[in-house]
């Protein structure tokens, strides 16, 4: 929060709405819920359209891997969220360029969610010893 005694310019800018209070938890929570509602909305597209979207977002080195990854994510219960994130972020990035990073981050999220997790075997301390 800006205080008028410390810096009058910051205080007036906050009151006019030029800058916002980043510590305000109530409004930031509401904005993040709206954002996630927008980005996580379910939408399915054809594979050919997905290929076009990937060509617009990714460089040649990553395109084939990204296409295969998003096809697998489309059919996976856990990773389908990253598929929706990519499509919605791509559509929003046409209006606002800042959503382009979210489209790229959804690739990393899909990779993480599709990776098989292996459980480590714990060795019990109370095992009987062989003599």
C-alpha positions in Angstrom: 0.0 0.0 0.0 1.3 3.5 -0.9 1.4 6.1 1.9 1.0 9.8 1.1 3.7 10.8 3.6 6.4 8.6 1.9 5.6 9.2 -1.8 2.6 11.3 -2.9 2.9 10.3 -6.6 2.6 6.6 -5.8 -0.4 7.3 -3.5 -2.3 9.3 -6.1 -1.5 6.7 -8.8 -2.9 4.0 -6.7 -6.1 6.0 -5.9 -6.6 6.8 -9.6 -6.2 3.2 -10.6 -3.0 3.7 -12.7 -1.2 1.1 -10.6 -2.7 -1.7 -8.5 -2.0 -3.0 -5.1 -0.2 -6.3 -5.6 -0.5 -7.3 -2.0 -4.3 -7.2 -2.0 -5.2 -10.8 -1.6 -9.0 -10.5 -2.1 -8.9 -9.0 -5.6 -5.9 -11.0 -6.8 -7.7 -14.2 -5.8 -10.8 -13.2 -7.8 -8.6 -12.3 -10.8 -6.7 -15.6 -10.7 -10.0 -17.6 -10.5 -11.3 -15.7 -13.6 -8.0 -16.3 -15.4 -8.0 -20.1 -14.6 -11.7 -20.3 -15.7 -10.7 -18.7 -19.0 -7.6 -20.8 -19.6 -8.9 -24.2 -18.3 -12.2 -24.2 -20.2 -12.8 -27.4 -22.1 -12.4 -27.2 -25.9 -11.4 -29.9 -28.4 -10.1 -29.2 -31.9 -9.2 -31.4 -34.8 -5.7 -32.8 -35.0 -5.0 -30.9 -38.2 -5.9 -27.6 -36.5 -3.7 -28.6 -33.5 -0.8 -29.0 -35.9 -1.4 -25.5 -37.3 -1.5 -24.0 -33.8 1.8 -25.8 -32.9 3.4 -24.5 -36.1 2.5 -21.0 -35.1 3.8 -21.3 -31.6 6.9 -23.5 -31.6 10.1 -23.6 -33.6 10.9 -26.5 -36.0 13.0 -28.4 -33.5 10.1 -28.9 -31.1 7.1 -29.1 -33.4 7.0 -32.9 -33.9 7.6 -33.6 -30.2 4.9 -31.1 -29.2 2.4 -32.5 -31.6 2.8 -36.0 -30.3 2.8 -34.8 -26.7 -0.5 -32.9 -27.1 -2.1 -35.8 -28.9 -1.2 -38.0 -25.9 -2.3 -35.3 -23.5 -5.7 -35.1 -25.2 -6.4 -38.8 -24.5 -5.0 -38.7 -20.9 -7.3 -37.8 -17.9 -4.6 -36.0 -16.0 -2.8 -34.2 -18.8 -5.9 -33.0 -20.7 -5.6 -29.8 -18.7 -2.4 -28.9 -20.4 -4.1 -29.5 -23.8 -6.9 -27.1 -22.9 -4.4 -24.6 -21.6 -2.5 -24.7 -24.9 -5.5 -24.2 -27.1 -7.1 -21.4 -25.0 -3.7 -19.6 -24.5 -3.1 -19.8 -28.3 -6.5 -18.3 -29.0 -6.0 -15.6 -26.4 -2.5 -14.8 -27.6 -4.0 -13.6 -30.9 -5.6 -10.8 -28.9 -2.9 -10.3 -26.3 0.7 -11.4 -26.9 1.4 -12.1 -23.2 -0.5 -15.3 -23.4 2.1 -16.8 -25.8 4.3 -17.8 -22.8 1.4 -19.8 -21.3 1.1 -21.7 -24.5 4.7 -22.7 -24.3 4.5 -23.5 -20.6 1.6 -25.9 -21.3 4.1 -28.0 -23.3 6.2 -28.3 -20.1 3.1 -29.1 -18.0 2.0 -31.8 -20.5 5.5 -33.4 -20.4 5.5 -33.4 -16.6 2.0 -34.9 -16.3 2.6 -37.6 -18.8 5.9 -38.7 -17.3 5.5 -42.0 -15.5 6.3 -41.8 -11.8 8.1 -44.7 -10.3 7.8 -45.3 -6.6 11.0 -45.9 -4.7 11.1 -49.2 -2.8 11.7 -48.7 0.9 13.9 -51.2 2.6 12.5 -52.0 6.0 14.8 -51.7 9.0 12.9 -54.4 10.9 13.7 -57.2 8.5 14.9 -60.4 10.1 18.6 -61.0 9.5 19.7 -64.2 7.8 22.2 -66.2 9.8 
